[in-house]
Amino acid sequence: MNATRVLVLEDSLIIAMEAEDILRAVGLETIDIANSLDQAMEAVSAETYDFALLDVNLGESMSFGFARHLKERSIPFGFVSGYSDTTDFPADLQQVPLLVKPFDEGAMRDFLAKLFPGE
């Protein structure tokens, strides 16, 4: 995998910090954390990302609209959720790779292999 910069959209600081540690362990150099949709929108307007990890449920909102924004910008992304079932996701986003919480380095490596097949 040639990715070096990732955006993590996660409203739980503890989970975001755990994700950051695991992403560093698998070789990513730059991890930016956004804890709201507004911060995430600002981040992708200001920086270039190789991919993004999106918490599905951000408390009062869902990340599906932002996912479509990333799709329009050709930024690969995957979802992170405590639920392993994507059948409740919008039809156009049901095939997006999903990383199930809680996750570890092995689960992250498997997730990245799905996000970047053949790399």
N, C-alpha and C positions, 0 to 999 in steps of 0.2 A: 504494500500500500504506500503510495507516494504522498498521502495527505499529511500536511503539517499544521494546518490551522482549522480549529473547530469551534463552532458556537454551541454552547449548551444552554437551552432554554429550560429552566427548572425553577419552580417557585420555592422549593425547600433548599435552604442553604446547605444543610448537612448532606443531602443527596447530591447536590451540585459539587460540593467539595470532594465527596467520594468518587463521583464520576471523573472529576479532574485528576485525582490521584491515579485512577485506573487508566485513563487515557494517556497520562504520562508514562505509566508502566508499559503500555503497548507501543510507545514510540512517538506519540504526538508531542510537538514542541510548544505550540501556542493554543491555549484553551481560554476562550472568553466565555464568561457566564452572564446570562441575562435572566432576571427573575420575573420579568413581565413581558407581555407582547410589545409594549412601547419600547422597552430597552432593546428587545430583539430586532425590531424594525430599524431603530437607530443604528444598531451594530451592523446590519447587512447593508445599510446605506453608506456607512463609513469605511467598512473593511471588506476584504475578499476572503471568503471561507471555502475550504475544500469540502466540508460537509457540516451538517448540524444534527444535534440530538434534541428532540422536542418532547418534553413532558406533555402527555395528552391533556391531562386535566390540570389547569392552572388556577384552581379554586373557583373563581367566578366565571371563568371562560375556558374554552378549549383551544388547542393550538392548530386546528384544522385549517382555518383561514390563512394563518401564517405559513403552514405547510404548502398551500397552493401558491403563495407568494414566492416561496423558495423554488417551487417547481417552475414557475414562470421565469425565474432568474437562472435556471439550470444549476441550482445548488443542490447536490444530493443531500438527503436527510433520512432519518429514521425516527420512529417514535419510541418513547420510554413510558412504560405504564406498569401499574401494579396488577393489571388484568391481562391475561394471556389471550383473550378472545378479541378479535378485530371485527367480528360480524356487526357490531353496533357502530363501527366507523362509517363515514360516508363511503359510498361505493367506489369512488375514484381513488380512495386512499387505503382501501383494505389490503392491498398487496405490498404496501410499504413495509420494510423490515421493522420488526418490533423487538425491543430489548425489555425483558420483563424484570421489574423490581422485586426483590433485591437482586442485584447482579454482582458478579465478581469478574476478575480478569479473564477467565476462560469464557464466560458468557459474552464479554465485550469482544473478545477475539472472534467468536462465532458470529456475532452480530455484524462486525466489520467485514467479515468474509461474505456475508449476504449483501451488505451495502455495496461492496466493491468486488464482485465475483471475478475471478481470473487474475487478481493482482496478488 
